Amino acid sequence: MGHIQLGLSYDERSLHFKLHVKDAMNVTAAHLHCGVPGMNGPVVATLHEASTPMDMDHDYVTDTLTM
């Protein structure tokens, strides 16, 4: 479980995010999908990747994606 805060730059070329994760076990990735309501659709942006699974509880991941 968790939530995400997103901020788009004025020129719409960068997306800053702060992802808050709690009570998640064996996390290997976090990403955004683009699909119709009720369907995940394809991954369009990777927010986090871990080489080995990790447990996350009240952890934050922050970064900026440039388009």
MITI-54935 format. One record per residue: residue in three letters; chain; x, y, z of N, C-alpha, C in turn. Coordinates in nm, 4 decimals. Example, Ala and Ser with C-alpha at 12.3 -4.5 7.8 and 13.67 -1.06 7.14 Angstrom:
2
[r ALA, A, [1.3190, -0.5690, 0.7800], [1.2300, -0.4500, 0.7800], [1.3200, -0.3300, 0.7800]],
[r SER, A, [1.2850, -0.2250, 0.7080], [1.3670, -0.1060, 0.7140], [1.2900, 0.0030, 0.7870]],
This chain:
67
[r MET, A, [0.0829, -0.1177, 0.0000], [0.0000, 0.0000, 0.0000], [0.0875, 0.1242, 0.0000]],
[r GLY, A, [0.0285, 0.2333, -0.0382], [0.1010, 0.3588, -0.0365], [0.0298, 0.4639, -0.1195]],
[r HIS, A, [0.1003, 0.5714, -0.1453], [0.0457, 0.6765, -0.2305], [0.1604, 0.7480, -0.3013]],
[r ILE, A, [0.1238, 0.8261, -0.4013], [0.2237, 0.8962, -0.4805], [0.1806, 1.0412, -0.5002]],
[r GLN, A, [0.2783, 1.1305, -0.4977], [0.2571, 1.2710, -0.5313], [0.3337, 1.2964, -0.6606]],
[r LEU, A, [0.2677, 1.3577, -0.7574], [0.3295, 1.3860, -0.8867], [0.3293, 1.5363, -0.9119]],
[r GLY, A, [0.4351, 1.5853, -0.9738], [0.4429, 1.7258, -1.0121], [0.5011, 1.7383, -1.1515]],
[r LEU, A, [0.4282, 1.8010, -1.2404], [0.4721, 1.8196, -1.3787], [0.5374, 1.9567, -1.3925]],
[r SER, A, [0.6523, 1.9622, -1.4597], [0.7214, 2.0893, -1.4790], [0.6409, 2.1797, -1.5718]],
[r TYR, A, [0.6713, 2.3104, -1.5670], [0.5984, 2.4072, -1.6498], [0.6102, 2.3757, -1.7990]],
[r ASP, A, [0.7278, 2.3248, -1.8419], [0.7450, 2.2929, -1.9840], [0.6930, 2.1534, -2.0191]],
[r GLU, A, [0.6372, 2.0836, -1.9192], [0.5773, 1.9503, -1.9361], [0.6764, 1.8459, -1.9870]],
[r ARG, A, [0.8039, 1.8639, -1.9563], [0.9059, 1.7683, -1.9997], [0.9632, 1.6861, -1.8840]],
[r SER, A, [0.9311, 1.7238, -1.7598], [0.9818, 1.6528, -1.6428], [0.8678, 1.6251, -1.5457]],
[r LEU, A, [0.8726, 1.5079, -1.4865], [0.7727, 1.4669, -1.3885], [0.8456, 1.4296, -1.2604]],
[r HIS, A, [0.8235, 1.5066, -1.1539], [0.8842, 1.4768, -1.0246], [0.7836, 1.3946, -0.9443]],
[r PHE, A, [0.8334, 1.2924, -0.8740], [0.7431, 1.2111, -0.7939], [0.8014, 1.1808, -0.6566]],
[r LYS, A, [0.7115, 1.1609, -0.5624], [0.7459, 1.1144, -0.4284], [0.6507, 0.9995, -0.3986]],
[r LEU, A, [0.7058, 0.8806, -0.3893], [0.6282, 0.7587, -0.3672], [0.6467, 0.7149, -0.2226]],
[r HIS, A, [0.5371, 0.7006, -0.1504], [0.5398, 0.6548, -0.0121], [0.4839, 0.5127, -0.0090]],
[r VAL, A, [0.5650, 0.4204, 0.0408], [0.5267, 0.2785, 0.0435], [0.5222, 0.2322, 0.1884]],
[r LYS, A, [0.4146, 0.1596, 0.2251], [0.4099, 0.1023, 0.3590], [0.3558, -0.0400, 0.3530]],
[r ASP, A, [0.4087, -0.1230, 0.4408], [0.3656, -0.2630, 0.4536], [0.3721, -0.3392, 0.3214]],
[r ALA, A, [0.4826, -0.3271, 0.2506], [0.5019, -0.4013, 0.1251], [0.6220, -0.4946, 0.1425]],
[r MET, A, [0.6043, -0.6185, 0.1022], [0.7122, -0.7161, 0.1159], [0.7566, -0.7649, -0.0211]],
[r ASN, A, [0.8849, -0.7972, -0.0330], [0.9436, -0.8518, -0.1549], [0.9235, -0.7592, -0.2753]],
[r VAL, A, [0.9441, -0.6300, -0.2552], [0.9277, -0.5316, -0.3628], [1.0457, -0.5417, -0.4593]],
[r THR, A, [1.0151, -0.5510, -0.5869], [1.1198, -0.5527, -0.6891], [1.1080, -0.4351, -0.7845]],
[r ALA, A, [0.9890, -0.3747, -0.7955], [0.9722, -0.2637, -0.8891], [0.8471, -0.1839, -0.8558]],
[r ALA, A, [0.8485, -0.0595, -0.9002], [0.7299, 0.0261, -0.8966], [0.7266, 0.0991, -1.0303]],
[r HIS, A, [0.6121, 0.0972, -1.0947], [0.6031, 0.1613, -1.2254], [0.4610, 0.2104, -1.2513]],
[r LEU, A, [0.4483, 0.2960, -1.3528], [0.3182, 0.3489, -1.3937], [0.2701, 0.2746, -1.5168]],
[r HIS, A, [0.1423, 0.2437, -1.5174], [0.0786, 0.1800, -1.6320], [-0.0122, 0.2810, -1.7015]],
[r CYS, A, [-0.0404, 0.2570, -1.8265], [-0.1375, 0.3387, -1.8994], [-0.2383, 0.2425, -1.9620]],
[r GLY, A, [-0.3607, 0.2440, -1.9101], [-0.4618, 0.1534, -1.9609], [-0.6009, 0.2088, -1.9378]],
[r VAL, A, [-0.6967, 0.1415, -1.9894], [-0.8363, 0.1812, -1.9708], [-0.8771, 0.1491, -1.8273]],
[r PRO, A, [-0.9795, 0.2134, -1.7736], [-1.0237, 0.1853, -1.6371], [-1.0474, 0.0357, -1.6148]],
[r GLY, A, [-0.9926, -0.0153, -1.5040], [-1.0084, -0.1559, -1.4698], [-0.9008, -0.2466, -1.5271]],
[r MET, A, [-0.8146, -0.1947, -1.6138], [-0.7069, -0.2742, -1.6755], [-0.5743, -0.2019, -1.6519]],
[r ASN, A, [-0.4676, -0.2778, -1.6230], [-0.3367, -0.2164, -1.6004], [-0.2788, -0.1521, -1.7250]],
[r GLY, A, [-0.2871, -0.2174, -1.8382], [-0.2231, -0.1663, -1.9589], [-0.0715, -0.1796, -1.9487]],
[r PRO, A, [0.0006, -0.1333, -2.0511], [0.1463, -0.1488, -2.0531], [0.2152, -0.0504, -1.9564]],
[r VAL, A, [0.3337, -0.0884, -1.9113], [0.4162, -0.0010, -1.8289], [0.4666, 0.1141, -1.9157]],
[r VAL, A, [0.4514, 0.2380, -1.8668], [0.4985, 0.3543, -1.9425], [0.6131, 0.4266, -1.8724]],
[r ALA, A, [0.6339, 0.4003, -1.7431], [0.7441, 0.4632, -1.6709], [0.7815, 0.3783, -1.5500]],
[r THR, A, [0.9102, 0.3534, -1.5318], [0.9593, 0.2812, -1.4151], [1.0002, 0.3828, -1.3092]],
[r LEU, A, [0.9466, 0.3679, -1.1892], [0.9765, 0.4594, -1.0795], [1.0859, 0.4051, -0.9883]],
[r HIS, A, [1.0946, 0.2718, -0.9772], [1.1923, 0.2097, -0.8875], [1.2159, 0.0665, -0.9318]],
[r GLU, A, [1.3413, 0.0243, -0.9285], [1.3767, -0.1153, -0.9547], [1.4781, -0.1587, -0.8504]],
[r ALA, A, [1.4624, -0.2780, -0.7984], [1.5561, -0.3340, -0.7009], [1.6157, -0.4614, -0.7590]],
[r SER, A, [1.7468, -0.4780, -0.7437], [1.8112, -0.5986, -0.7964], [1.7741, -0.7219, -0.7153]],
[r THR, A, [1.7416, -0.7030, -0.5881], [1.6926, -0.8119, -0.5044], [1.5653, -0.7636, -0.4339]],
[r PRO, A, [1.4700, -0.8522, -0.4094], [1.3463, -0.8115, -0.3417], [1.3757, -0.7490, -0.2054]],
[r MET, A, [1.2968, -0.6468, -0.1706], [1.3161, -0.5802, -0.0426], [1.1815, -0.5506, 0.0226]],
[r ASP, A, [1.1810, -0.5478, 0.1550], [1.0613, -0.5102, 0.2293], [1.0642, -0.3590, 0.2502]],
[r MET, A, [0.9499, -0.2954, 0.2359], [0.9408, -0.1507, 0.2521], [0.8265, -0.1188, 0.3472]],
[r ASP, A, [0.8546, -0.0376, 0.4482], [0.7512, 0.0053, 0.5413], [0.7781, 0.1506, 0.5788]],
[r HIS, A, [0.6928, 0.2380, 0.5333], [0.7070, 0.3821, 0.5526], [0.8351, 0.4339, 0.4865]],
[r ASP, A, [0.8663, 0.3803, 0.3702], [0.9814, 0.4240, 0.2915], [0.9346, 0.5182, 0.1814]],
[r TYR, A, [1.0254, 0.6066, 0.1399], [0.9964, 0.7024, 0.0337], [1.0941, 0.6826, -0.0812]],
[r VAL, A, [1.0443, 0.6950, -0.2028], [1.1274, 0.6952, -0.3223], [1.0949, 0.8262, -0.3932]],
[r THR, A, [1.1954, 0.9075, -0.4204], [1.1742, 1.0326, -0.4915], [1.2712, 1.0398, -0.6091]],
[r ASP, A, [1.2261, 1.0988, -0.7174], [1.3105, 1.1130, -0.8368], [1.2379, 1.2024, -0.9360]],
[r THR, A, [1.3035, 1.2289, -1.0463], [1.2448, 1.3055, -1.1551], [1.2623, 1.2285, -1.2852]],
[r LEU, A, [1.1553, 1.2113, -1.3586], [1.1589, 1.1489, -1.4916], [1.1594, 1.2597, -1.5950]],
[r THR, A, [1.2487, 1.2500, -1.6922], [1.2566, 1.3487, -1.7989], [1.2075, 1.2852, -1.9284]],
[r MET, A, [1.1178, 1.3548, -1.9969], [1.0583, 1.3016, -2.1192], [1.1215, 1.3633, -2.2407]],
